[in-house]
Amino acid sequence: MPLKVGVNGAGGRMGQRIVALTMKDDDLSLAAALEWSGSLVLGRDAGDVAGSGHAGVPISVELDQHVDVIIDFSTPEGLKSVLAICESRRIPLVVATTGVSAELRDAVLSSAQSIPIVMAPSMSVAVNLVMKLVSEAARVLRNNTDGVDVEIIERHHRFKEDAPSGTALQFGRIVAEQMGQDRHVHGRDGRIGQRPLNEIGYHAVRTGDNVGEHTIVFGMMGETIDMTVRGHTRDSYAYGALTAAKYLVSQGAGLYSMADVLGL
């Protein structure tokens, strides 16, 4: 029997792709599509909005249908709302929303004591694989005699509201865990003096319709390593979220990462 999927943020760019790809997957069934009360697509068919044909699922504010799992690609406010629903009804939740505050993350951690939750700054399989490779590179380089300068450059579309991206910050945390940098700088300006070795620099570029690109630079005296991962379409994130949903329904309560989903 197909897995019944609910999509929170079904009218957004990513939500529409989740809807479309769910409809194409024989192992999945679109059961619910949620949006906030001010959405212009409320009442419309989720499949029609996604451009993938009639789904027979109207976009609504309330969850009136049974679902096996919910995928949240909305906003921090939308996540807060659906988190309460999932906890009260014991519904597994895939959290793909970014820009989450420390307070909201704590709420997710609290809910994970009673329901299974996958939460990740990026749902992309490629991004999560590169995170593993970056961790290994940082581990090997941490005792480099002349030190290593780490810079993280990320590019996203003009509509992205948070900067640096959650994925860029996660790359920084991964490096810092291995190499010990305790200074995180978001861009530089003016006469700032020599770059300290305990620093990770972040640079956010917002341009056109770029769906996501991250470069992690390990700069050493005499050589440089650039590790880059690029998303060409939003489907890379959508497929990852659907993979996480399939994984999650067979898990017990707890907080899981995409590394868990992918066996990394």
C-alpha atoms as a printed R data frame, in Angstrom:
    type eleno elety resid chain resno      x      y       z
1   ATOM     1    CA   MET     A     1  0.000  0.000   0.000
2   ATOM     2    CA   PRO     A     2  1.433  3.415  -0.954
3   ATOM     3    CA   LEU     A     3  2.720  5.661   1.815
4   ATOM     4    CA   LYS     A     4  0.283  8.511   2.468
5   ATOM     5    CA   VAL     A     5  2.220 11.772   2.339
6   ATOM     6    CA   GLY     A     6  1.207 15.197   3.602
7   ATOM     7    CA   VAL     A     7  3.061 18.285   2.337
8   ATOM     8    CA   ASN     A     8  3.269 21.430   4.462
9   ATOM     9    CA   GLY     A     9  4.056 24.446   2.305
10  ATOM    10    CA   ALA     A    10  2.495 22.810  -0.752
11  ATOM    11    CA   GLY     A    11  2.104 26.105  -2.597
12  ATOM    12    CA   GLY     A    12  5.777 27.078  -2.377
13  ATOM    13    CA   ARG     A    13  8.515 26.346  -4.908
14  ATOM    14    CA   MET     A    14  9.801 23.297  -3.058
15  ATOM    15    CA   GLY     A    15  6.378 22.183  -1.889
16  ATOM    16    CA   GLN     A    16  5.176 22.047  -5.476
17  ATOM    17    CA   ARG     A    17  8.063 19.801  -6.462
18  ATOM    18    CA   ILE     A    18  7.364 17.495  -3.511
19  ATOM    19    CA   VAL     A    19  3.746 17.271  -4.656
20  ATOM    20    CA   ALA     A    20  4.713 16.577  -8.276
21  ATOM    21    CA   LEU     A    21  7.276 13.890  -7.462
22  ATOM    22    CA   THR     A    22  5.008 12.244  -4.895
23  ATOM    23    CA   MET     A    23  2.377 11.886  -7.610
24  ATOM    24    CA   LYS     A    24  4.908 10.161  -9.872
25  ATOM    25    CA   ASP     A    25  6.110  7.662  -7.260
26  ATOM    26    CA   ASP     A    26  4.182  4.375  -7.157
27  ATOM    27    CA   ASP     A    27  5.244  3.859  -3.537
28  ATOM    28    CA   LEU     A    28  3.711  7.167  -2.445
29  ATOM    29    CA   SER     A    29  0.260  8.737  -2.397
30  ATOM    30    CA   LEU     A    30 -0.424 12.442  -1.944
31  ATOM    31    CA   ALA     A    31 -2.932 12.562   0.916
32  ATOM    32    CA   ALA     A    32 -2.817 16.168   2.173
33  ATOM    33    CA   ALA     A    33 -1.499 19.575   1.105
34  ATOM    34    CA   LEU     A    34 -1.226 22.341   3.676
35  ATOM    35    CA   GLU     A    35 -0.613 26.092   3.478
36  ATOM    36    CA   TRP     A    36 -0.900 29.121   5.734
37  ATOM    37    CA   SER     A    37 -4.209 30.964   6.094
38  ATOM    38    CA   GLY     A    38 -3.171 33.829   3.819
39  ATOM    39    CA   SER     A    39 -2.007 31.698   0.908
40  ATOM    40    CA   LEU     A    40 -3.423 32.597  -2.505
41  ATOM    41    CA   VAL     A    41 -3.646 28.918  -3.504
42  ATOM    42    CA   LEU     A    42 -5.946 27.755  -0.706
43  ATOM    43    CA   GLY     A    43 -8.780 25.636  -2.069
44  ATOM    44    CA   ARG     A    44 -7.006 24.857  -5.324
45  ATOM    45    CA   ASP     A    45 -5.976 21.332  -6.260
46  ATOM    46    CA   ALA     A    46 -2.382 20.666  -5.184
47  ATOM    47    CA   GLY     A    47 -1.546 18.799  -8.381
48  ATOM    48    CA   ASP     A    48 -2.891 21.594 -10.561
49  ATOM    49    CA   VAL     A    49 -0.854 24.171  -8.625
50  ATOM    50    CA   ALA     A    50  2.266 22.021  -9.054
51  ATOM    51    CA   GLY     A    51  1.605 21.677 -12.784
52  ATOM    52    CA   SER     A    52  1.462 17.895 -12.575
53  ATOM    53    CA   GLY     A    53 -2.205 17.196 -13.227
54  ATOM    54    CA   HIS     A    54 -5.263 16.928 -11.025
55  ATOM    55    CA   ALA     A    55 -4.500 15.178  -7.720
56  ATOM    56    CA   GLY     A    56 -7.886 15.348  -6.047
57  ATOM    57    CA   VAL     A    57 -6.238 16.966  -3.002
58  ATOM    58    CA   PRO     A    58 -7.227 20.572  -2.251
59  ATOM    59    CA   ILE     A    59 -4.716 22.815  -0.506
60  ATOM    60    CA   SER     A    60 -6.047 23.656   2.948
61  ATOM    61    CA   VAL     A    61 -5.106 25.061   6.336
62  ATOM    62    CA   GLU     A    62 -6.432 22.161   8.393
63  ATOM    63    CA   LEU     A    63 -5.245 18.559   8.288
64  ATOM    64    CA   ASP     A    64 -8.469 16.589   7.890
65  ATOM    65    CA   GLN     A    65 -7.001 13.470   6.273
66  ATOM    66    CA   HIS     A    66 -5.009 10.531   7.592
67  ATOM    67    CA   VAL     A    67 -1.337 10.719   6.634
68  ATOM    68    CA   ASP     A    68  1.594  8.407   7.371
69  ATOM    69    CA   VAL     A    69  4.205 11.167   7.238
70  ATOM    70    CA   ILE     A    70  4.413 14.935   6.683
71  ATOM    71    CA   ILE     A    71  7.162 16.724   4.770
72  ATOM    72    CA   ASP     A    72  7.608 20.350   5.841
73  ATOM    73    CA   PHE     A    73  9.060 22.722   3.246
74  ATOM    74    CA   SER     A    74  7.497 25.937   4.528
75  ATOM    75    CA   THR     A    75  8.665 28.704   6.880
76  ATOM    76    CA   PRO     A    76  9.699 28.713  10.543
77  ATOM    77    CA   GLU     A    77  6.149 29.820  11.390
78  ATOM    78    CA   GLY     A    78  4.721 27.011   9.260
79  ATOM    79    CA   LEU     A    79  7.041 24.494  10.876
80  ATOM    80    CA   LYS     A    80  5.967 25.578  14.360
81  ATOM    81    CA   SER     A    81  2.326 25.005  13.434
82  ATOM    82    CA   VAL     A    82  2.777 21.585  11.813
83  ATOM    83    CA   LEU     A    83  5.103 20.436  14.596
84  ATOM    84    CA   ALA     A    84  2.256 20.740  17.077
85  ATOM    85    CA   ILE     A    85 -0.054 18.778  14.764
86  ATOM    86    CA   CYS     A    86  2.466 15.983  14.259
87  ATOM    87    CA   GLU     A    87  3.228 15.662  17.943
88  ATOM    88    CA   SER     A    88 -0.438 15.549  18.969
89  ATOM    89    CA   ARG     A    89 -1.326 12.969  16.283
90  ATOM    90    CA   ARG     A    90  1.953 11.011  16.419
91  ATOM    91    CA   ILE     A    91  2.808 11.672  12.772
92  ATOM    92    CA   PRO     A    92  6.448 11.291  11.608
93  ATOM    93    CA   LEU     A    93  7.844 14.586  10.294
94  ATOM    94    CA   VAL     A    94 10.531 15.476   7.754
95  ATOM    95    CA   VAL     A    95 11.789 19.006   8.469
96  ATOM    96    CA   ALA     A    96 13.328 20.608   5.384
97  ATOM    97    CA   THR     A    97 12.590 24.231   6.332
98  ATOM    98    CA   THR     A    98 15.658 26.439   6.863
99  ATOM    99    CA   GLY     A    99 16.263 29.597   8.891
100 ATOM   100    CA   VAL     A   100 15.096 27.850  12.072
101 ATOM   101    CA   SER     A   101 15.791 29.705  15.326
102 ATOM   102    CA   ALA     A   102 17.466 28.088  18.321
103 ATOM   103    CA   GLU     A   103 14.144 28.220  20.154
104 ATOM   104    CA   LEU     A   104 12.310 26.416  17.360
105 ATOM   105    CA   ARG     A   105 15.075 23.845  17.068
106 ATOM   106    CA   ASP     A   106 14.646 23.140  20.774
107 ATOM   107    CA   ALA     A   107 10.924 22.602  20.127
108 ATOM   108    CA   VAL     A   108 11.805 20.097  17.392
109 ATOM   109    CA   LEU     A   109 14.149 18.283  19.774
110 ATOM   110    CA   SER     A   110 11.380 18.153  22.369
111 ATOM   111    CA   SER     A   111  8.881 16.720  19.860
112 ATOM   112    CA   ALA     A   112 11.438 14.126  18.769
113 ATOM   113    CA   GLN     A   113 11.058 12.508  22.170
114 ATOM   114    CA   SER     A   114  7.616 11.289  21.115
115 ATOM   115    CA   ILE     A   115  7.734 11.105  17.285
116 ATOM   116    CA   PRO     A   116 10.401 10.311  14.665
117 ATOM   117    CA   ILE     A   117 11.757 13.440  12.972
118 ATOM   118    CA   VAL     A   118 14.317 13.905  10.225
119 ATOM   119    CA   MET     A   119 15.824 17.394  10.349
120 ATOM   120    CA   ALA     A   120 18.602 18.526   8.033
121 ATOM   121    CA   PRO     A   121 19.864 21.827   6.617
122 ATOM   122    CA   SER     A   122 19.823 20.174   3.187
123 ATOM   123    CA   MET     A   123 17.876 17.215   1.832
124 ATOM   124    CA   SER     A   124 20.240 16.766  -1.124
125 ATOM   125    CA   VAL     A   125 21.969 13.386  -1.331
126 ATOM   126    CA   ALA     A   126 25.013 15.022  -2.974
127 ATOM   127    CA   VAL     A   127 25.271 17.731  -0.309
128 ATOM   128    CA   ASN     A   128 25.159 15.206   2.507
129 ATOM   129    CA   LEU     A   129 27.798 13.063   0.830
130 ATOM   130    CA   VAL     A   130 30.068 16.108   0.457
131 ATOM   131    CA   MET     A   131 29.509 16.881   4.153
132 ATOM   132    CA   LYS     A   132 31.006 13.480   4.899
133 ATOM   133    CA   LEU     A   133 33.957 14.193   2.606
134 ATOM   134    CA   VAL     A   134 34.494 17.667   4.123
135 ATOM   135    CA   SER     A   135 34.578 16.140   7.595
136 ATOM   136    CA   GLU     A   136 37.251 13.689   6.497
137 ATOM   137    CA   ALA     A   137 39.288 16.432   4.803
138 ATOM   138    CA   ALA     A   138 39.122 18.609   7.930
139 ATOM   139    CA   ARG     A   139 40.206 15.691  10.107
140 ATOM   140    CA   VAL     A   140 43.264 15.020   7.938
141 ATOM   141    CA   LEU     A   141 44.207 18.706   7.633
142 ATOM   142    CA   ARG     A   142 43.737 19.783  11.252
143 ATOM   143    CA   ASN     A   143 47.405 19.258  12.138
144 ATOM   144    CA   ASN     A   144 48.791 20.939   9.011
145 ATOM   145    CA   THR     A   145 52.057 22.623  10.035
146 ATOM   146    CA   ASP     A   146 51.364 26.024   8.430
147 ATOM   147    CA   GLY     A   147 47.665 26.097   9.301
148 ATOM   148    CA   VAL     A   148 44.627 25.955   7.034
149 ATOM   149    CA   ASP     A   149 42.338 28.826   6.013
150 ATOM   150    CA   VAL     A   150 38.727 27.713   5.585
151 ATOM   151    CA   GLU     A   151 36.248 29.740   3.561
152 ATOM   152    CA   ILE     A   152 32.680 28.752   2.653
153 ATOM   153    CA   ILE     A   153 31.031 30.336  -0.378
154 ATOM   154    CA   GLU     A   154 27.360 29.750  -1.093
155 ATOM   155    CA   ARG     A   155 25.119 30.866  -3.964
156 ATOM   156    CA   HIS     A   156 21.329 30.833  -3.998
157 ATOM   157    CA   HIS     A   157 18.413 32.401  -5.852
158 ATOM   158    CA   ARG     A   158 17.364 35.989  -5.256
159 ATOM   159    CA   PHE     A   159 14.275 34.918  -3.285
160 ATOM   160    CA   LYS     A   160 16.128 33.160  -0.459
161 ATOM   161    CA   GLU     A   161 15.500 34.998   2.797
162 ATOM   162    CA   ASP     A   162 18.233 33.682   5.122
163 ATOM   163    CA   ALA     A   163 21.985 34.118   4.788
164 ATOM   164    CA   PRO     A   164 24.307 32.373   5.088
165 ATOM   165    CA   SER     A   165 22.330 29.295   4.133
166 ATOM   166    CA   GLY     A   166 21.655 26.621   6.730
167 ATOM   167    CA   THR     A   167 23.752 24.264   4.629
168 ATOM   168    CA   ALA     A   168 26.725 26.652   4.672
169 ATOM   169    CA   LEU     A   169 26.478 26.970   8.446
170 ATOM   170    CA   GLN     A   170 26.349 23.195   8.784
171 ATOM   171    CA   PHE     A   171 29.485 22.861   6.670
172 ATOM   172    CA   GLY     A   172 31.100 25.339   9.067
173 ATOM   173    CA   ARG     A   173 30.041 23.348  12.113
174 ATOM   174    CA   ILE     A   174 31.433 20.171  10.568
175 ATOM   175    CA   VAL     A   175 34.807 21.806   9.907
176 ATOM   176    CA   ALA     A   176 34.939 23.420  13.352
177 ATOM   177    CA   GLU     A   177 34.218 20.109  15.069
178 ATOM   178    CA   GLN     A   178 37.318 18.634  13.435
179 ATOM   179    CA   MET     A   179 39.649 21.648  13.361
180 ATOM   180    CA   GLY     A   180 38.540 23.741  16.328
181 ATOM   181    CA   GLN     A   181 37.836 27.146  14.751
182 ATOM   182    CA   ASP     A   182 35.890 29.306  17.200
183 ATOM   183    CA   ARG     A   183 35.539 32.459  15.092
184 ATOM   184    CA   HIS     A   184 32.851 32.561  12.382
185 ATOM   185    CA   VAL     A   185 32.772 35.645  10.159
186 ATOM   186    CA   HIS     A   186 29.993 36.487   7.692
187 ATOM   187    CA   GLY     A   187 31.662 38.554   4.975
188 ATOM   188    CA   ARG     A   188 34.451 41.097   5.470
189 ATOM   189    CA   ASP     A   189 34.705 44.830   4.994
190 ATOM   190    CA   GLY     A   190 37.284 47.529   5.608
191 ATOM   191    CA   ARG     A   191 40.822 47.278   6.941
192 ATOM   192    CA   ILE     A   192 40.469 44.111   9.002
193 ATOM   193    CA   GLY     A   193 44.100 43.043   9.300
194 ATOM   194    CA   GLN     A   194 45.648 39.639   8.835
195 ATOM   195    CA   ARG     A   195 43.327 36.666   8.683
196 ATOM   196    CA   PRO     A   196 43.451 34.598  11.920
197 ATOM   197    CA   LEU     A   197 43.761 30.829  11.630
198 ATOM   198    CA   ASN     A   198 40.887 30.165  14.047
199 ATOM   199    CA   GLU     A   199 38.406 31.750  11.630
200 ATOM   200    CA   ILE     A   200 35.885 30.359   9.137
201 ATOM   201    CA   GLY     A   201 34.657 32.893   6.593
202 ATOM   202    CA   TYR     A   202 31.177 32.699   5.038
203 ATOM   203    CA   HIS     A   203 30.169 34.479   1.843
204 ATOM   204    CA   ALA     A   204 26.569 34.523   0.587
205 ATOM   205    CA   VAL     A   205 25.790 35.270  -3.066
206 ATOM   206    CA   ARG     A   206 22.191 35.839  -4.176
207 ATOM   207    CA   THR     A   207 21.639 35.711  -7.912
208 ATOM   208    CA   GLY     A   208 18.918 34.779 -10.379
209 ATOM   209    CA   ASP     A   209 17.365 31.346  -9.979
210 ATOM   210    CA   ASN     A   210 20.395 29.490  -8.576
211 ATOM   211    CA   VAL     A   211 18.918 26.556  -6.626
212 ATOM   212    CA   GLY     A   212 21.987 26.054  -4.455
213 ATOM   213    CA   GLU     A   213 25.765 25.892  -4.705
214 ATOM   214    CA   HIS     A   214 28.363 25.500  -1.950
215 ATOM   215    CA   THR     A   215 32.158 25.617  -2.137
216 ATOM   216    CA   ILE     A   216 34.331 24.790   0.852
217 ATOM   217    CA   VAL     A   217 37.884 26.108   0.459
218 ATOM   218    CA   PHE     A   218 40.829 24.666   2.394
219 ATOM   219    CA   GLY     A   219 43.657 27.122   1.733
220 ATOM   220    CA   MET     A   220 47.207 26.152   2.616
221 ATOM   221    CA   MET     A   221 50.650 27.525   1.839
222 ATOM   222    CA   GLY     A   222 51.418 26.230  -1.656
223 ATOM   223    CA   GLU     A   223 48.143 24.450  -2.411
224 ATOM   224    CA   THR     A   224 44.373 24.710  -2.151
225 ATOM   225    CA   ILE     A   225 41.500 22.262  -2.005
226 ATOM   226    CA   ASP     A   226 38.082 23.375  -3.301
227 ATOM   227    CA   MET     A   227 35.150 21.059  -2.644
228 ATOM   228    CA   THR     A   228 32.026 22.149  -4.555
229 ATOM   229    CA   VAL     A   229 28.516 20.741  -4.763
230 ATOM   230    CA   ARG     A   230 25.921 22.259  -7.095
231 ATOM   231    CA   GLY     A   231 22.219 21.687  -7.390
232 ATOM   232    CA   HIS     A   232 20.890 22.000 -10.942
233 ATOM   233    CA   THR     A   233 17.196 21.642 -10.125
234 ATOM   234    CA   ARG     A   234 15.101 21.690  -6.960
235 ATOM   235    CA   ASP     A   235 14.294 18.053  -7.575
236 ATOM   236    CA   SER     A   236 17.575 17.057  -5.915
237 ATOM   237    CA   TYR     A   237 16.204 18.376  -2.609
238 ATOM   238    CA   ALA     A   238 12.729 16.971  -3.229
239 ATOM   239    CA   TYR     A   239 14.008 13.453  -3.946
240 ATOM   240    CA   GLY     A   240 16.063 13.571  -0.762
241 ATOM   241    CA   ALA     A   241 13.021 14.605   1.280
242 ATOM   242    CA   LEU     A   242 10.963 11.748  -0.175
243 ATOM   243    CA   THR     A   243 13.777  9.304   0.609
244 ATOM   244    CA   ALA     A   244 13.772 10.625   4.183
245 ATOM   245    CA   ALA     A   245  9.995 10.161   4.427
246 ATOM   246    CA   LYS     A   246 10.237  6.529   3.339
247 ATOM   247    CA   TYR     A   247 12.997  5.921   5.884
248 ATOM   248    CA   LEU     A   248 11.247  7.671   8.742
249 ATOM   249    CA   VAL     A   249  7.990  5.723   8.864
250 ATOM   250    CA   SER     A   250  9.777  2.588  10.057
251 ATOM   251    CA   GLN     A   251 11.737  4.374  12.806
252 ATOM   252    CA   GLY     A   252 10.953  4.932  16.461
253 ATOM   253    CA   ALA     A   253 10.778  8.334  18.153
254 ATOM   254    CA   GLY     A   254 13.971 10.359  17.876
255 ATOM   255    CA   LEU     A   255 15.822 12.973  15.868
256 ATOM   256    CA   TYR     A   256 17.447 11.651  12.684
257 ATOM   257    CA   SER     A   257 19.738 13.268  10.125
258 ATOM   258    CA   MET     A   258 20.185 12.712   6.413
259 ATOM   259    CA   ALA     A   259 23.368 10.870   7.323
260 ATOM   260    CA   ASP     A   260 21.128  8.361   9.109
261 ATOM   261    CA   VAL     A   261 18.801  8.185   6.109
262 ATOM   262    CA   LEU     A   262 21.692  7.554   3.699
263 ATOM   263    CA   GLY     A   263 23.668  5.266   5.972
264 ATOM   264    CA   LEU     A   264 26.637  7.626   6.141
